[in-house]
Amino acid sequence: MSMVNGNFSIKCNKCGTQHDFPANEAEFEFDGGEERQMGAENSYSWNSSFTCDNDCDNEIEFEYGIWEYPVGAYNNDSVEITNGTERERYSYDVREETEPEDV
């Protein structure tokens, strides 16, 4: 996805293994948008779960949300993780030419 850079990293709460998700592996989906005073506010989310690969069998889940408002400007983000701890979050490169269909 072109609007994120860097890595998103989660540390397993059971064994401490760090799991990295480079920007090119991000799977954000366009959730919708609504018109506001300065134009559209768009939201994107990525929900996923995985089992820690360090033989601890810890099931880790996360919900990662990004909002742009107005279009082309980063507005906000949120990350919720179950059975893990956030270590690093993506940086953002939201551009006006980004269209929801392209994400």
N, CA, C and O atoms as a GROMACS GRO file, in nm:
protein
  412
    1MET      N    1   0.085  -0.118   0.000
    1MET     CA    2   0.000   0.000   0.000
    1MET      C    3   0.088   0.123   0.000
    1MET      O    4   0.181   0.132   0.080
    2SER      N    5   0.062   0.214  -0.086
    2SER     CA    6   0.151   0.327  -0.103
    2SER      C    7   0.144   0.430   0.009
    2SER      O    8   0.230   0.517   0.015
    3MET      N    9   0.045   0.423   0.097
    3MET     CA   10   0.034   0.527   0.199
    3MET      C   11   0.110   0.494   0.328
    3MET      O   12   0.110   0.576   0.420
    4VAL      N   13   0.175   0.378   0.338
    4VAL     CA   14   0.255   0.346   0.457
    4VAL      C   15   0.399   0.317   0.416
    4VAL      O   16   0.427   0.268   0.306
    5ASN      N   17   0.489   0.348   0.509
    5ASN     CA   18   0.632   0.323   0.491
    5ASN      C   19   0.686   0.258   0.617
    5ASN      O   20   0.626   0.266   0.724
    6GLY      N   21   0.801   0.192   0.604
    6GLY     CA   22   0.867   0.136   0.720
    6GLY      C   23   0.812   0.001   0.760
    6GLY      O   24   0.771  -0.079   0.675
    7ASN      N   25   0.810  -0.025   0.890
    7ASN     CA   26   0.766  -0.152   0.945
    7ASN      C   27   0.661  -0.133   1.053
    7ASN      O   28   0.657  -0.030   1.121
    8PHE      N   29   0.576  -0.233   1.066
    8PHE     CA   30   0.486  -0.246   1.179
    8PHE      C   31   0.535  -0.370   1.253
    8PHE      O   32   0.545  -0.477   1.193
    9SER      N   33   0.565  -0.358   1.381
    9SER     CA   34   0.623  -0.470   1.457
    9SER      C   35   0.543  -0.497   1.582
    9SER      O   36   0.500  -0.406   1.653
   10ILE      N   37   0.524  -0.626   1.609
   10ILE     CA   38   0.453  -0.672   1.727
   10ILE      C   39   0.542  -0.771   1.802
   10ILE      O   40   0.602  -0.860   1.741
   11LYS      N   41   0.550  -0.755   1.934
   11LYS     CA   42   0.623  -0.849   2.018
   11LYS      C   43   0.523  -0.944   2.083
   11LYS      O   44   0.424  -0.899   2.141
   12CYS      N   45   0.548  -1.075   2.073
   12CYS     CA   46   0.462  -1.176   2.133
   12CYS      C   47   0.466  -1.161   2.286
   12CYS      O   48   0.574  -1.153   2.345
   13ASN      N   49   0.349  -1.156   2.349
   13ASN     CA   50   0.342  -1.142   2.494
   13ASN      C   51   0.382  -1.270   2.568
   13ASN      O   52   0.409  -1.266   2.688
   14LYS      N   53   0.385  -1.382   2.498
   14LYS     CA   54   0.416  -1.510   2.564
   14LYS      C   55   0.566  -1.540   2.560
   14LYS      O   56   0.624  -1.577   2.663
   15CYS      N   57   0.630  -1.526   2.444
   15CYS     CA   58   0.771  -1.565   2.434
   15CYS      C   59   0.865  -1.449   2.401
   15CYS      O   60   0.987  -1.465   2.410
   16GLY      N   61   0.811  -1.332   2.362
   16GLY     CA   62   0.894  -1.216   2.333
   16GLY      C   63   0.945  -1.205   2.190
   16GLY      O   64   1.017  -1.111   2.158
   17THR      N   65   0.908  -1.299   2.104
   17THR     CA   66   0.951  -1.293   1.964
   17THR      C   67   0.889  -1.172   1.897
   17THR      O   68   0.771  -1.143   1.915
   18GLN      N   69   0.970  -1.101   1.818
   18GLN     CA   70   0.920  -0.985   1.743
   18GLN      C   71   0.881  -1.028   1.604
   18GLN      O   72   0.954  -1.101   1.536
   19HIS      N   73   0.764  -0.983   1.560
   19HIS     CA   74   0.712  -1.012   1.426
   19HIS      C   75   0.703  -0.880   1.350
   19HIS      O   76   0.636  -0.787   1.395
   20ASP      N   77   0.770  -0.872   1.235
   20ASP     CA   78   0.775  -0.750   1.155
   20ASP      C   79   0.691  -0.765   1.030
   20ASP      O   80   0.689  -0.870   0.965
   21PHE      N   81   0.620  -0.658   0.996
   21PHE     CA   82   0.539  -0.651   0.876
   21PHE      C   83   0.585  -0.531   0.794
   21PHE      O   84   0.542  -0.419   0.820
   22PRO      N   85   0.673  -0.553   0.694
   22PRO     CA   86   0.718  -0.442   0.609
   22PRO      C   87   0.599  -0.380   0.536
   22PRO      O   88   0.497  -0.446   0.514
   23ALA      N   89   0.612  -0.254   0.497
   23ALA     CA   90   0.503  -0.182   0.432
   23ALA      C   91   0.449  -0.256   0.310
   23ALA      O   92   0.329  -0.249   0.282
   24ASN      N   93   0.535  -0.325   0.236
   24ASN     CA   94   0.489  -0.393   0.114
   24ASN      C   95   0.404  -0.516   0.145
   24ASN      O   96   0.347  -0.575   0.053
   25GLU      N   97   0.393  -0.556   0.272
   25GLU     CA   98   0.308  -0.668   0.311
   25GLU      C   99   0.176  -0.623   0.374
   25GLU      O  100   0.090  -0.705   0.406
   26ALA      N  101   0.160  -0.491   0.391
   26ALA     CA  102   0.038  -0.438   0.453
   26ALA      C  103  -0.082  -0.465   0.363
   26ALA      O  104  -0.073  -0.453   0.241
   27GLU      N  105  -0.194  -0.500   0.424
   27GLU     CA  106  -0.315  -0.534   0.349
   27GLU      C  107  -0.432  -0.448   0.393
   27GLU      O  108  -0.537  -0.499   0.433
   28PHE      N  109  -0.414  -0.316   0.386
   28PHE     CA  110  -0.521  -0.225   0.424
   28PHE      C  111  -0.632  -0.227   0.319
   28PHE      O  112  -0.606  -0.237   0.199
   29GLU      N  113  -0.755  -0.217   0.368
   29GLU     CA  114  -0.871  -0.212   0.279
   29GLU      C  115  -0.945  -0.081   0.305
   29GLU      O  116  -0.952  -0.033   0.418
   30PHE      N  117  -0.999  -0.024   0.199
   30PHE     CA  118  -1.078   0.097   0.210
   30PHE      C  119  -1.211   0.064   0.279
   30PHE      O  120  -1.285  -0.022   0.234
   31ASP      N  121  -1.239   0.134   0.390
   31ASP     CA  122  -1.361   0.109   0.466
   31ASP      C  123  -1.475   0.202   0.428
   31ASP      O  124  -1.592   0.172   0.455
   32GLY      N  125  -1.443   0.312   0.367
   32GLY     CA  126  -1.546   0.408   0.330
   32GLY      C  127  -1.504   0.548   0.365
   32GLY      O  128  -1.396   0.572   0.419
   33GLY      N  129  -1.589   0.639   0.333
   33GLY     CA  130  -1.560   0.779   0.360
   33GLY      C  131  -1.687   0.857   0.378
   33GLY      O  132  -1.797   0.809   0.349
   34GLU      N  133  -1.670   0.977   0.425
   34GLU     CA  134  -1.785   1.066   0.440
   34GLU      C  135  -1.739   1.207   0.412
   34GLU      O  136  -1.624   1.243   0.439
   35GLU      N  137  -1.828   1.286   0.360
   35GLU     CA  138  -1.797   1.425   0.331
   35GLU      C  139  -1.799   1.506   0.460
   35GLU      O  140  -1.887   1.493   0.544
   36ARG      N  141  -1.698   1.592   0.471
   36ARG     CA  142  -1.689   1.684   0.584
   36ARG      C  143  -1.661   1.823   0.530
   36ARG      O  144  -1.662   1.843   0.408
   37GLN      N  145  -1.637   1.917   0.615
   37GLN     CA  146  -1.620   2.056   0.575
   37GLN      C  147  -1.508   2.077   0.474
   37GLN      O  148  -1.523   2.156   0.382
   38MET      N  149  -1.395   2.009   0.489
   38MET     CA  150  -1.281   2.027   0.398
   38MET      C  151  -1.273   1.918   0.293
   38MET      O  152  -1.170   1.903   0.228
   39GLY      N  153  -1.378   1.842   0.273
   39GLY     CA  154  -1.379   1.734   0.174
   39GLY      C  155  -1.400   1.600   0.240
   39GLY      O  156  -1.450   1.591   0.352
   40ALA      N  157  -1.360   1.497   0.170
   40ALA     CA  158  -1.383   1.361   0.219
   40ALA      C  159  -1.287   1.321   0.330
   40ALA      O  160  -1.170   1.361   0.330
   41GLU      N  161  -1.338   1.243   0.424
   41GLU     CA  162  -1.254   1.174   0.523
   41GLU      C  163  -1.265   1.026   0.488
   41GLU      O  164  -1.375   0.970   0.490
   42ASN      N  165  -1.153   0.962   0.458
   42ASN     CA  166  -1.150   0.821   0.421
   42ASN      C  167  -1.086   0.739   0.531
   42ASN      O  168  -0.993   0.785   0.598
   43SER      N  169  -1.136   0.617   0.549
   43SER     CA  170  -1.076   0.528   0.648
   43SER      C  171  -1.034   0.397   0.582
   43SER      O  172  -1.097   0.350   0.487
   44TYR      N  173  -0.926   0.340   0.634
   44TYR     CA  174  -0.868   0.216   0.585
   44TYR      C  175  -0.839   0.128   0.706
   44TYR      O  176  -0.803   0.179   0.812
   45SER      N  177  -0.854  -0.003   0.691
   45SER     CA  178  -0.823  -0.091   0.803
   45SER      C  179  -0.757  -0.219   0.755
   45SER      O  180  -0.772  -0.262   0.641
   46TRP      N  181  -0.683  -0.278   0.847
   46TRP     CA  182  -0.617  -0.407   0.824
   46TRP      C  183  -0.638  -0.487   0.952
   46TRP      O  184  -0.587  -0.451   1.058
   47ASN      N  185  -0.714  -0.595   0.942
   47ASN     CA  186  -0.739  -0.685   1.055
   47ASN      C  187  -0.677  -0.820   1.023
   47ASN      O  188  -0.700  -0.875   0.915
   48SER      N  189  -0.600  -0.873   1.115
   48SER     CA  190  -0.532  -1.000   1.088
   48SER      C  191  -0.504  -1.073   1.218
   48SER      O  192  -0.509  -1.015   1.327
   49SER      N  193  -0.475  -1.202   1.204
   49SER     CA  194  -0.431  -1.282   1.318
   49SER      C  195  -0.329  -1.383   1.268
   49SER      O  196  -0.329  -1.420   1.151
   50PHE      N  197  -0.242  -1.426   1.357
   50PHE     CA  198  -0.139  -1.523   1.323
   50PHE      C  199  -0.094  -1.594   1.449
   50PHE      O  200  -0.115  -1.545   1.560
   51THR      N  201  -0.033  -1.709   1.432
   51THR     CA  202   0.022  -1.785   1.544
   51THR      C  203   0.171  -1.759   1.550
   51THR      O  204   0.240  -1.768   1.449
   52CYS      N  205   0.221  -1.725   1.669
   52CYS     CA  206   0.364  -1.700   1.687
   52CYS      C  207   0.442  -1.821   1.638
   52CYS      O  208   0.408  -1.935   1.673
   53ASP      N  209   0.544  -1.798   1.560
   53ASP     CA  210   0.622  -1.906   1.500
   53ASP      C  211   0.739  -1.951   1.586
   53ASP      O  212   0.830  -2.017   1.535
   54ASN      N  213   0.740  -1.917   1.712
   54ASN     CA  214   0.850  -1.955   1.801
   54ASN      C  215   0.809  -2.071   1.892
   54ASN      O  216   0.853  -2.078   2.007
   55ASP      N  217   0.726  -2.162   1.842
   55ASP     CA  218   0.679  -2.280   1.914
   55ASP      C  219   0.603  -2.249   2.043
   55ASP      O  220   0.587  -2.336   2.128
   56CYS      N  221   0.557  -2.126   2.059
   56CYS     CA  222   0.479  -2.096   2.180
   56CYS      C  223   0.329  -2.102   2.151
   56CYS      O  224   0.249  -2.102   2.245
   57ASP      N  225   0.290  -2.108   2.025
   57ASP     CA  226   0.151  -2.122   1.982
   57ASP      C  227   0.059  -2.011   2.031
   57ASP      O  228  -0.061  -2.032   2.046
   58ASN      N  229   0.113  -1.893   2.056
   58ASN     CA  230   0.033  -1.778   2.097
   58ASN      C  231  -0.039  -1.721   1.975
   58ASN      O  232   0.025  -1.688   1.875
   59GLU      N  233  -0.171  -1.710   1.983
   59GLU     CA  234  -0.250  -1.652   1.875
   59GLU      C  235  -0.255  -1.501   1.895
   59GLU      O  236  -0.309  -1.453   1.995
   60ILE      N  237  -0.199  -1.426   1.800
   60ILE     CA  238  -0.192  -1.280   1.808
   60ILE      C  239  -0.287  -1.222   1.705
   60ILE      O  240  -0.288  -1.264   1.589
   61GLU      N  241  -0.366  -1.124   1.746
   61GLU     CA  242  -0.461  -1.057   1.657
   61GLU      C  243  -0.435  -0.907   1.662
   61GLU      O  244  -0.395  -0.854   1.765
   62PHE      N  245  -0.459  -0.840   1.547
   62PHE     CA  246  -0.448  -0.694   1.549
   62PHE      C  247  -0.550  -0.631   1.455
   62PHE      O  248  -0.593  -0.690   1.356
   63GLU      N  249  -0.586  -0.508   1.490
   63GLU     CA  250  -0.669  -0.421   1.408
   63GLU      C  251  -0.593  -0.290   1.393
   63GLU      O  252  -0.562  -0.225   1.493
   64TYR      N  253  -0.563  -0.252   1.269
   64TYR     CA  254  -0.485  -0.131   1.241
   64TYR      C  255  -0.571  -0.042   1.153
   64TYR      O  256  -0.612  -0.083   1.044
   65GLY      N  257  -0.598   0.078   1.198
   65GLY     CA  258  -0.681   0.172   1.121
   65GLY      C  259  -0.605   0.299   1.088
   65GLY      O  260  -0.524   0.346   1.168
   66ILE      N  261  -0.632   0.354   0.969
   66ILE     CA  262  -0.573   0.481   0.925
   66ILE      C  263  -0.685   0.568   0.869
   66ILE      O  264  -0.773   0.518   0.798
   67TRP      N  265  -0.682   0.697   0.901
   67TRP     CA  266  -0.779   0.792   0.848
   67TRP      C  267  -0.704   0.904   0.778
   67TRP      O  268  -0.601   0.952   0.826
   68GLU      N  269  -0.757   0.946   0.664
   68GLU     CA  270  -0.704   1.063   0.595
   68GLU      C  271  -0.815   1.167   0.586
   68GLU      O  272  -0.929   1.136   0.551
   69TYR      N  273  -0.779   1.291   0.619
   69TYR     CA  274  -0.874   1.402   0.610
   69TYR      C  275  -0.796   1.530   0.614
   69TYR      O  276  -0.716   1.553   0.705
   70PRO      N  277  -0.820   1.616   0.513
   70PRO     CA  278  -0.891   1.586   0.388
   70PRO      C  279  -0.812   1.486   0.305
   70PRO      O  280  -0.701   1.446   0.343
   71VAL      N  281  -0.867   1.445   0.193
   71VAL     CA  282  -0.800   1.347   0.107
   71VAL      C  283  -0.658   1.396   0.079
   71VAL      O  284  -0.637   1.511   0.041
   72GLY      N  285  -0.562   1.307   0.098
   72GLY     CA  286  -0.422   1.340   0.076
   72GLY      C  287  -0.347   1.382   0.200
   72GLY      O  288  -0.227   1.405   0.195
   73ALA      N  289  -0.417   1.391   0.314
   73ALA     CA  290  -0.352   1.432   0.438
   73ALA      C  291  -0.377   1.328   0.546
   73ALA      O  292  -0.492   1.290   0.572
   74TYR      N  293  -0.269   1.281   0.609
   74TYR     CA  294  -0.282   1.189   0.722
   74TYR      C  295  -0.358   1.261   0.833
   74TYR      O  296  -0.328   1.376   0.865
   75ASN      N  297  -0.456   1.193   0.892
   75ASN     CA  298  -0.534   1.251   1.001
   75ASN      C  299  -0.510   1.179   1.133
   75ASN      O  300  -0.483   1.242   1.235
   76ASN      N  301  -0.521   1.045   1.131
   76ASN     CA  302  -0.515   0.970   1.257
   76ASN      C  303  -0.488   0.823   1.227
   76ASN      O  304  -0.504   0.779   1.114
   77ASP      N  305  -0.448   0.749   1.330
   77ASP     CA  306  -0.436   0.604   1.319
   77ASP      C  307  -0.468   0.542   1.453
   77ASP      O  308  -0.469   0.610   1.556
   78SER      N  309  -0.493   0.412   1.452
   78SER     CA  310  -0.514   0.340   1.578
   78SER      C  311  -0.469   0.196   1.557
   78SER      O  312  -0.482   0.140   1.448
   79VAL      N  313  -0.416   0.137   1.664
   79VAL     CA  314  -0.373  -0.002   1.661
   79VAL      C  315  -0.422  -0.069   1.789
   79VAL      O  316  -0.397  -0.021   1.899
   80GLU      N  317  -0.491  -0.182   1.772
   80GLU     CA  318  -0.534  -0.263   1.885
   80GLU      C  319  -0.478  -0.403   1.865
   80GLU      O  320  -0.496  -0.463   1.759
   81ILE      N  321  -0.409  -0.454   1.967
   81ILE     CA  322  -0.343  -0.584   1.957
   81ILE      C  323  -0.387  -0.672   2.074
   81ILE      O  324  -0.394  -0.626   2.188
   82THR      N  325  -0.416  -0.798   2.043
   82THR     CA  326  -0.450  -0.897   2.145
   82THR      C  327  -0.335  -0.997   2.153
   82THR      O  328  -0.294  -1.051   2.050
   83ASN      N  329  -0.283  -1.022   2.271
   83ASN     CA  330  -0.175  -1.118   2.299
   83ASN      C  331  -0.040  -1.076   2.243
   83ASN      O  332   0.049  -1.159   2.225
   84GLY      N  333  -0.024  -0.947   2.215
   84GLY     CA  334   0.103  -0.894   2.167
   84GLY      C  335   0.116  -0.748   2.207
   84GLY      O  336   0.020  -0.688   2.256
   85THR      N  337   0.234  -0.692   2.187
   85THR     CA  338   0.263  -0.554   2.221
   85THR      C  339   0.324  -0.485   2.100
   85THR      O  340   0.415  -0.538   2.036
   86GLU      N  341   0.273  -0.367   2.070
   86GLU     CA  342   0.327  -0.290   1.957
   86GLU      C  343   0.470  -0.246   1.987
   86GLU      O  344   0.499  -0.194   2.095
   87ARG      N  345   0.559  -0.267   1.889
   87ARG     CA  346   0.699  -0.224   1.901
   87ARG      C  347   0.731  -0.110   1.806
   87ARG      O  348   0.813  -0.023   1.837
   88GLU      N  349   0.666  -0.110   1.690
   88GLU     CA  350   0.691  -0.007   1.589
   88GLU      C  351   0.566   0.009   1.504
   88GLU      O  352   0.495  -0.088   1.478
   89ARG      N  353   0.540   0.131   1.460
   89ARG     CA  354   0.424   0.160   1.378
   89ARG      C  355   0.471   0.221   1.246
   89ARG      O  356   0.575   0.286   1.241
   90TYR      N  357   0.394   0.199   1.141
   90TYR     CA  358   0.427   0.257   1.011
   90TYR      C  359   0.436   0.409   1.017
   90TYR      O  360   0.375   0.472   1.104
   91SER      N  361   0.512   0.466   0.925
   91SER     CA  362   0.503   0.610   0.898
   91SER      C  363   0.411   0.623   0.778
   91SER      O  364   0.384   0.524   0.709
   92TYR      N  365   0.361   0.744   0.753
   92TYR     CA  366   0.257   0.760   0.652
   92TYR      C  367   0.299   0.857   0.543
   92TYR      O  368   0.366   0.958   0.568
   93ASP      N  369   0.259   0.824   0.421
   93ASP     CA  370   0.286   0.907   0.304
   93ASP      C  371   0.157   0.914   0.223
   93ASP      O  372   0.148   0.858   0.114
   94VAL      N  373   0.059   0.983   0.278
   94VAL     CA  374  -0.071   0.996   0.212
   94VAL      C  375  -0.058   1.109   0.110
   94VAL      O  376  -0.015   1.219   0.143
   95ARG      N  377  -0.097   1.080  -0.013
   95ARG     CA  378  -0.087   1.179  -0.120
   95ARG      C  379  -0.223   1.200  -0.184
   95ARG      O  380  -0.307   1.110  -0.183
   96GLU      N  381  -0.244   1.318  -0.241
   96GLU     CA  382  -0.372   1.348  -0.303
   96GLU      C  383  -0.407   1.254  -0.416
   96GLU      O  384  -0.525   1.229  -0.440
   97GLU      N  385  -0.307   1.200  -0.488
   97GLU     CA  386  -0.338   1.112  -0.600
   97GLU      C  387  -0.382   0.974  -0.556
   97GLU      O  388  -0.428   0.895  -0.638
   98THR      N  389  -0.369   0.941  -0.426
   98THR     CA  390  -0.415   0.812  -0.376
   98THR      C  391  -0.566   0.806  -0.381
   98THR      O  392  -0.634   0.891  -0.322
   99GLU      N  393  -0.619   0.709  -0.449
   99GLU     CA  394  -0.764   0.690  -0.457
   99GLU      C  395  -0.799   0.562  -0.383
   99GLU      O  396  -0.722   0.466  -0.388
  100PRO      N  397  -0.912   0.556  -0.315
  100PRO     CA  398  -0.951   0.438  -0.240
  100PRO      C  399  -0.944   0.310  -0.322
  100PRO      O  400  -0.909   0.204  -0.269
  101GLU      N  401  -0.978   0.316  -0.450
  101GLU     CA  402  -0.976   0.195  -0.534
  101GLU      C  403  -0.833   0.142  -0.552
  101GLU      O  404  -0.814   0.023  -0.578
  102ASP      N  405  -0.731   0.229  -0.539
  102ASP     CA  406  -0.592   0.192  -0.562
  102ASP      C  407  -0.528   0.126  -0.442
  102ASP      O  408  -0.419   0.070  -0.453
  103VAL      N  409  -0.593   0.132  -0.328
  103VAL     CA  410  -0.532   0.086  -0.204
  103VAL      C  411  -0.536  -0.064  -0.194
  103VAL      O  412  -0.488  -0.122  -0.096
   0.00000   0.00000   0.00000
